[in-house]
Amino acid sequence: MTVETSVSEETTPAAPPDTLSGSPSHETAQIARAASVIALGNTVSRVLGLVRETVKSHFFGAGGAVDAYNVATIVPTMMYDLLVGGAVDSSLVPVFSAYVAEKREELWGLVSVLLSLVVVALAAFILLVEAFAPQVAFLLSSGSSPAVLDLTARLLRITVPAVLFLNLSGVLSGLLYALKRFAFPAFAAAVFNAGIVAATLLFHNRLDISAMALGLLIGAILQFLLQVSGLRDARLRFRLTLRHPALRRIVTLYTPIVLGLLVEILISRPISYNLASQTGEGGISWMNYATYLRQLPQGLVATAISFAVLPTLSTHAARERRSRGEEKGAFQSMLAKGLRLVVVLIVPATVGLFILARPTVDLLFEHGDFLPFDTLMTTQALQFYLLGLPFAAIDLLLVFAFYARQDTLTPALIGVGVNVIYLGAAVALLPSWGLFSLMIADSLKQLLHALISGAILWKRLGGLSEHGLSRTVSLTSLSAGTMGLIAYGALRAVETLLPGGSAIAELL
């Protein structure tokens, strides 16, 4: 829900682009430190998120109630991603940072305008969703039973007010990053997850699945209050206007980003949930559990490295523009370093998780109402997702390379194109592959996005072959394959000695 990082006022993914400049050795050390800090922050958030998913699977399993809850979370998360979540790095932090450096006295006026617009627009949106919750529930999961649709509508009325607090928190997070007060936004995701976990543990007996919906709202409020606590010196007031000069700059920077988000959030994601709902009760839940596990290595490796490398890439891109292309080599070298690091870490992680998918799902989720069949379906969904994980990890850094060169349009257009292919493939494969058609189509999407992005960057940069990428990919694939065979052999030996998934989980 938020930009996940860790407490640091010296190294942070949202720092201005020139903060990691200097000698190559100094840059490498700074990037390594930043990546470690970001990975640590992601780890804390992911652990709490894992607790959240474990609590959900324990108390509610993977049936219709969880499907209803998962659908009810789409609206607040979708509106956050669309309105503010995608704008923090691309628009808000750059504009706020400029005001901090050059027009600090005018900063509070700009923030006041943004917060006022968010309050007015989202208050109206919340009222509409509250009034038409049954229709929204049907739109998002028409394949569900009437009972599940009714529950979805009731949960949606609880979760939708979180839209306001999540977006207000996002604006304040961007401001705190610009002011270099990173401690407050760093713990936002942890507070959000803690709210969900606490409410579920306290109220599940009385409220059943509604406890999780209430927890989502509580978590969003706590997240907002945490950001407010970091702005005690803020001079904010209600100021409603569309004529502030900075608004145009924010919109200009964000427009290419929102193009891709519109396709992903308003078309691709709802259709994905709708297709999953047509595969039977539990389909949405299995998809969500598998998605969460797939995102663990993605966040710890690709996100951390990409955010750590971004400031240095931006600095080299700026120098290249000033030199009219004569200093392109530094950008190429830094991008290659990041790609090699991503490959070295993500390929073994993918192979290991693929081999150990069943005992991992068993260990984390198979207790309470989460049954062995749920474990089987989640495992298979995860393994199909993992086919595209290495490409997704590489692609994230490639997209950040476009951003560093101040090109947000190209990756957005690529994203629109591959999302169309994803939806077409998912629909075409649905009759024969059922739920797994979504995972197969997603892996195809990740592959195509990485290939197209890489080909365009390769052409613009004049290639990256001299930086050892091919050798790194070959050696890493060989070592990861060997590791996978050893892990598979060990797993089969354990299954032979201790038959039964639960025994394996207990051993692990």
Buried (B, 14 or more C-beta within 10 A) or exposed (E): BBBBBBBBEEBBBBBBBEBBBBEEEEBBEBBBBBBBBBBBBBBBBBEBBBBBBBBBBBBBBBBBBBBBBBBBBBBBBBBBBBBBBBBBBBBBBBBBBBBBEEEEEEBBBBBBBBBBBBBEEBEEBBEEBBEBBBEBBBEBBEBBBEEBBBBBBBBBBBBBBBBBBBBBBBBBBBBBBBBBBBBBBBBBBBBBBBBBBBBBBEBBEEBEBBBBBBBBBBBBBBBBEBBBEBBEEBEBEEBEEEEBEBBEBBEEBBBBBBBBBBBBBEBBBBBBBBBBBBBBBBBBBBBBBBBBBBBBBBBBBBBBBBBBBBBBBBBBBBBBEEEEEEBBBBBBBBBBBBBBBBBBBBBBBBBBBBBBBBBBBBBBBBBBBBBEEBBBBBBBBBBBBBBBBBBBBBBBBBBBBBBBBEBBBBBBBBBBBBBBBBBEBBBEBBEEBBBBBBBBBBBBBBBBBBBBBBEBBEEBBEEBEEBBBEEBBEEBBEBBEEBBEEBBEEBEEBBEEEEEBBBBBEEE
